[in-house]
Amino acid sequence: MKLTEKSMEVLDFVRAHEGRALISEIAAGVGRTTKSVNANVNDLVKKALASRVKEEGAEEATCVLTDEGAAFEPSED
């Protein structure tokens, strides 16, 4: 499976933060808007590499890597 450069950047950021990070933390860390990062998180969710979790009472969602996301290595297919 192949990821875009920006989706891979989001995946790598979340990996470096113990497999979970708030959308706003990712945006600040990669220097992009939350809207842009949300698009990449949606891509990761569609590919079963991450899930979006919104804790009760939380103002924003957290991107949490699945086991597949934590172990992901890009390929050309």
C-alpha positions as CSV (number, residue, x, y, z in Angstrom):
1,M,0.0,0.0,0.0
2,K,1.2,3.5,-0.8
3,L,0.5,6.7,1.1
4,T,0.8,10.3,0.0
5,E,3.8,12.2,1.3
6,K,1.6,14.2,3.6
7,S,-0.3,11.2,5.0
8,M,3.0,9.5,5.6
9,E,4.2,12.6,7.5
10,V,1.1,12.4,9.7
11,L,1.6,8.7,10.3
12,D,5.3,9.2,11.2
13,F,4.3,12.1,13.6
14,V,1.8,9.9,15.4
15,R,4.2,7.0,15.6
16,A,6.8,9.3,17.2
17,H,4.2,10.2,19.9
18,E,3.4,6.7,21.1
19,G,0.8,6.0,18.5
20,R,-1.7,8.7,19.5
21,A,-1.9,12.5,19.1
22,L,-4.5,15.2,19.0
23,I,-5.3,16.6,15.6
24,S,-4.1,20.0,16.7
25,E,-0.8,18.6,18.0
26,I,-0.2,16.9,14.6
27,A,-1.0,20.1,12.8
28,A,1.4,22.1,14.9
29,G,4.0,19.5,14.7
30,V,4.0,19.2,10.9
31,G,3.3,22.9,10.3
32,R,-0.1,22.6,8.6
33,T,-3.7,23.4,9.3
34,T,-6.0,21.1,11.2
35,K,-8.2,20.9,8.1
36,S,-5.3,19.6,6.0
37,V,-4.3,17.1,8.7
38,N,-7.9,15.9,9.1
39,A,-7.8,15.0,5.4
40,N,-4.7,12.8,6.0
41,V,-6.2,11.3,9.1
42,N,-9.3,10.4,7.1
43,D,-7.0,8.7,4.5
44,L,-5.3,6.7,7.3
45,V,-8.7,5.7,8.8
46,K,-9.9,4.5,5.3
47,K,-6.8,2.4,5.0
48,A,-7.3,0.9,8.5
49,L,-4.0,2.4,9.7
50,A,-5.6,4.6,12.3
51,S,-8.8,5.4,14.1
52,R,-10.3,8.7,15.1
53,V,-11.2,8.7,18.8
54,K,-13.1,11.5,20.6
55,E,-13.1,11.0,24.3
56,E,-16.2,12.0,26.3
57,G,-15.9,15.7,27.1
58,A,-13.0,16.3,24.7
59,E,-13.1,19.2,22.3
60,E,-11.2,17.4,19.6
61,A,-10.4,14.0,18.2
62,T,-7.3,12.0,18.8
63,C,-5.7,10.0,16.0
64,V,-4.8,6.6,17.3
65,L,-2.7,4.1,15.2
66,T,-4.0,0.6,14.7
67,D,-1.5,-2.3,15.0
68,E,-1.3,-2.2,11.2
69,G,-0.5,1.5,11.3
70,A,2.2,1.1,13.9
71,A,3.9,-1.6,11.8
72,F,3.2,0.0,8.4
73,E,5.9,0.1,5.8
74,P,5.1,1.7,2.4
75,S,5.2,-0.3,-0.8
76,E,4.6,0.6,-4.4
77,D,1.3,-1.2,-4.7
